[in-house]
Amino acid sequence: MKKLITLGLLLTSGLFMTARAEYIWKAGYVVLNSGDTVKGEVRYNTKKEIDLYSKVQIKLSETEKKSYNPDKIKSYGYEEVKFVTRKIGGELAFVKVLTAGRINIFEFQYELQRGGDIVVEKEYFIENTDKKADEPQKLKTAKFKKIVAELMADHTELVERIQAEDKKYELSDCQEIAEEYNEWVASQKGN
């Protein structure tokens, strides 16, 4: 009987340790709406990244932690990952920055019930920071040529090249073109 109780305790403590191991802390920061930066460690759930799209918790010391919703901060980040606050579907949310510059591409994740399962869906958004809009535009790869013509019109060479191509765009293609455009914008500032 003692062996069964001991084995049960070991299994229970093992499960508890596994559940606790889902959360880790990564060196990071939060930029408040006031513009002030708060440094600390950002809580990261290794098994459920979607948490990062609705709230962020930062550890300021071993005893002090703060949580922020998108209405309280402009952005936050850890390592090479950055999230910013944007309106998605009329509500403030955190979106992950995939490409940054004059043209930004963002990833947004949300949960959806499909049948008896809850699944995580991803959507992508694009914005031109020079063209003020309430919300970033949904990035539909099937309509990417139109988006390029709209948001990157000042780079006529790039727009003409994209319009002449006969290909289906994937997200990675969209990111490459946005990065090329952002590099072009940076080079124009130097002239």
Secondary structure as a PSIPRED ss2 file (coil, helix, strand):
# PSIPRED VFORMAT (PSIPRED V4.0)

   1 M C   1.000  0.000  0.000
   2 K H   0.000  1.000  0.000
   3 K H   0.000  1.000  0.000
   4 L H   0.000  1.000  0.000
   5 I H   0.000  1.000  0.000
   6 T H   0.000  1.000  0.000
   7 L H   0.000  1.000  0.000
   8 G H   0.000  1.000  0.000
   9 L H   0.000  1.000  0.000
  10 L H   0.000  1.000  0.000
  11 L H   0.000  1.000  0.000
  12 T H   0.000  1.000  0.000
  13 S H   0.000  1.000  0.000
  14 G H   0.000  1.000  0.000
  15 L H   0.000  1.000  0.000
  16 F H   0.000  1.000  0.000
  17 M H   0.000  1.000  0.000
  18 T H   0.000  1.000  0.000
  19 A H   0.000  1.000  0.000
  20 R H   0.000  1.000  0.000
  21 A C   1.000  0.000  0.000
  22 E C   1.000  0.000  0.000
  23 Y E   0.000  0.000  1.000
  24 I E   0.000  0.000  1.000
  25 W E   0.000  0.000  1.000
  26 K E   0.000  0.000  1.000
  27 A E   0.000  0.000  1.000
  28 G E   0.000  0.000  1.000
  29 Y E   0.000  0.000  1.000
  30 V E   0.000  0.000  1.000
  31 V E   0.000  0.000  1.000
  32 L E   0.000  0.000  1.000
  33 N C   1.000  0.000  0.000
  34 S C   1.000  0.000  0.000
  35 G C   1.000  0.000  0.000
  36 D C   1.000  0.000  0.000
  37 T E   0.000  0.000  1.000
  38 V E   0.000  0.000  1.000
  39 K E   0.000  0.000  1.000
  40 G E   0.000  0.000  1.000
  41 E E   0.000  0.000  1.000
  42 V E   0.000  0.000  1.000
  43 R E   0.000  0.000  1.000
  44 Y E   0.000  0.000  1.000
  45 N E   0.000  0.000  1.000
  46 T C   1.000  0.000  0.000
  47 K C   1.000  0.000  0.000
  48 K C   1.000  0.000  0.000
  49 E H   0.000  1.000  0.000
  50 I H   0.000  1.000  0.000
  51 D H   0.000  1.000  0.000
  52 L H   0.000  1.000  0.000
  53 Y H   0.000  1.000  0.000
  54 S C   1.000  0.000  0.000
  55 K C   1.000  0.000  0.000
  56 V E   0.000  0.000  1.000
  57 Q E   0.000  0.000  1.000
  58 I E   0.000  0.000  1.000
  59 K E   0.000  0.000  1.000
  60 L C   1.000  0.000  0.000
  61 S C   1.000  0.000  0.000
  62 E C   1.000  0.000  0.000
  63 T C   1.000  0.000  0.000
  64 E C   1.000  0.000  0.000
  65 K E   0.000  0.000  1.000
  66 K E   0.000  0.000  1.000
  67 S E   0.000  0.000  1.000
  68 Y E   0.000  0.000  1.000
  69 N C   1.000  0.000  0.000
  70 P C   1.000  0.000  0.000
  71 D C   1.000  0.000  0.000
  72 K C   1.000  0.000  0.000
  73 I E   0.000  0.000  1.000
  74 K E   0.000  0.000  1.000
  75 S E   0.000  0.000  1.000
  76 Y E   0.000  0.000  1.000
  77 G E   0.000  0.000  1.000
  78 Y E   0.000  0.000  1.000
  79 E C   1.000  0.000  0.000
  80 E C   1.000  0.000  0.000
  81 V E   0.000  0.000  1.000
  82 K E   0.000  0.000  1.000
  83 F E   0.000  0.000  1.000
  84 V E   0.000  0.000  1.000
  85 T E   0.000  0.000  1.000
  86 R E   0.000  0.000  1.000
  87 K E   0.000  0.000  1.000
  88 I E   0.000  0.000  1.000
  89 G C   1.000  0.000  0.000
  90 G C   1.000  0.000  0.000
  91 E E   0.000  0.000  1.000
  92 L E   0.000  0.000  1.000
  93 A E   0.000  0.000  1.000
  94 F E   0.000  0.000  1.000
  95 V E   0.000  0.000  1.000
  96 K E   0.000  0.000  1.000
  97 V E   0.000  0.000  1.000
  98 L E   0.000  0.000  1.000
  99 T E   0.000  0.000  1.000
 100 A C   1.000  0.000  0.000
 101 G C   1.000  0.000  0.000
 102 R C   1.000  0.000  0.000
 103 I E   0.000  0.000  1.000
 104 N E   0.000  0.000  1.000
 105 I E   0.000  0.000  1.000
 106 F E   0.000  0.000  1.000
 107 E E   0.000  0.000  1.000
 108 F E   0.000  0.000  1.000
 109 Q E   0.000  0.000  1.000
 110 Y E   0.000  0.000  1.000
 111 E E   0.000  0.000  1.000
 112 L E   0.000  0.000  1.000
 113 Q E   0.000  0.000  1.000
 114 R E   0.000  0.000  1.000
 115 G C   1.000  0.000  0.000
 116 G C   1.000  0.000  0.000
 117 D E   0.000  0.000  1.000
 118 I E   0.000  0.000  1.000
 119 V E   0.000  0.000  1.000
 120 V E   0.000  0.000  1.000
 121 E E   0.000  0.000  1.000
 122 K E   0.000  0.000  1.000
 123 E E   0.000  0.000  1.000
 124 Y E   0.000  0.000  1.000
 125 F E   0.000  0.000  1.000
 126 I E   0.000  0.000  1.000
 127 E E   0.000  0.000  1.000
 128 N E   0.000  0.000  1.000
 129 T C   1.000  0.000  0.000
 130 D C   1.000  0.000  0.000
 131 K C   1.000  0.000  0.000
 132 K C   1.000  0.000  0.000
 133 A C   1.000  0.000  0.000
 134 D C   1.000  0.000  0.000
 135 E C   1.000  0.000  0.000
 136 P C   1.000  0.000  0.000
 137 Q E   0.000  0.000  1.000
 138 K E   0.000  0.000  1.000
 139 L C   1.000  0.000  0.000
 140 K C   1.000  0.000  0.000
 141 T H   0.000  1.000  0.000
 142 A H   0.000  1.000  0.000
 143 K H   0.000  1.000  0.000
 144 F H   0.000  1.000  0.000
 145 K H   0.000  1.000  0.000
 146 K H   0.000  1.000  0.000
 147 I H   0.000  1.000  0.000
 148 V H   0.000  1.000  0.000
 149 A H   0.000  1.000  0.000
 150 E H   0.000  1.000  0.000
 151 L H   0.000  1.000  0.000
 152 M C   1.000  0.000  0.000
 153 A C   1.000  0.000  0.000
 154 D C   1.000  0.000  0.000
 155 H C   1.000  0.000  0.000
 156 T H   0.000  1.000  0.000
 157 E H   0.000  1.000  0.000
 158 L H   0.000  1.000  0.000
 159 V H   0.000  1.000  0.000
 160 E H   0.000  1.000  0.000
 161 R H   0.000  1.000  0.000
 162 I H   0.000  1.000  0.000
 163 Q H   0.000  1.000  0.000
 164 A H   0.000  1.000  0.000
 165 E C   1.000  0.000  0.000
 166 D C   1.000  0.000  0.000
 167 K C   1.000  0.000  0.000
 168 K C   1.000  0.000  0.000
 169 Y C   1.000  0.000  0.000
 170 E C   1.000  0.000  0.000
 171 L H   0.000  1.000  0.000
 172 S H   0.000  1.000  0.000
 173 D H   0.000  1.000  0.000
 174 C H   0.000  1.000  0.000
 175 Q H   0.000  1.000  0.000
 176 E H   0.000  1.000  0.000
 177 I H   0.000  1.000  0.000
 178 A H   0.000  1.000  0.000
 179 E H   0.000  1.000  0.000
 180 E H   0.000  1.000  0.000
 181 Y H   0.000  1.000  0.000
 182 N H   0.000  1.000  0.000
 183 E H   0.000  1.000  0.000
 184 W H   0.000  1.000  0.000
 185 V H   0.000  1.000  0.000
 186 A H   0.000  1.000  0.000
 187 S H   0.000  1.000  0.000
 188 Q H   0.000  1.000  0.000
 189 K H   0.000  1.000  0.000
 190 G H   0.000  1.000  0.000
 191 N C   1.000  0.000  0.000
